[in-house]
Amino acid sequence: MVREKVSALALLPIRPRFAELIINGEKKVEFRKFNFREHVSHVVLYASRPVQRILAYFEVSGMCTDSPEGLWMRYHSVAGIRRTEFDAYYASAGIGVAIEIGQVWALPEPLPLSALDESLSPPQGFAYLDADALSAIRAAASQQLPW
């Protein structure tokens, strides 16, 4: 059961290794160099190359903006990333964002982006999706998803 209504939905490309860690519950936070302009309640997880498919979606349980060092101190135990990778990612950034991952729903079969919209292409950072995209995910996954 989702705790809150879907307000805005974001499509987030994530490396396949990290996507699997999120699905398995080993990674509880996704680090980014940006903050969403809108309140995003849910994220559609798109595994980038070589997978190039939607694997899951998750509830955003919180957001934290801080210095990279502050983010690492707070989230290192649930980061799913080595310190060297973290430092390399934030090497030129003075501020970062942690997207806290709530409930995760893995799809029974990975979906191509075209299942949502034929004109959709993988975003560089992220893309906002219409809340109707959830209906497309439900239909393409051929199952009743829990929201």
SULUR-V899898 format. One record per run of one state. SS is the DSSP state (h for helix, s for strand, l for the rest). FROM is the first residue (numbers start at 1). LEN is the number of residues. If there is no record, write none. Layout:
BEGIN
ss=<SS & SS>
from=<FROM & FROM>
len=<LEN & LEN>
END
This chain:
BEGIN
ss=<l & s & l & h & l & s & l & s & l & s & l & h & l & h & l & s & l & h & l & s & l & h & l>
from=<1 & 9 & 15 & 16 & 24 & 29 & 33 & 42 & 48 & 53 & 67 & 68 & 79 & 83 & 90 & 96 & 112 & 113 & 116 & 127 & 130 & 133 & 142>
len=<8 & 6 & 1 & 8 & 5 & 4 & 9 & 6 & 5 & 14 & 1 & 11 & 4 & 7 & 6 & 16 & 1 & 3 & 11 & 3 & 3 & 9 & 6>
END
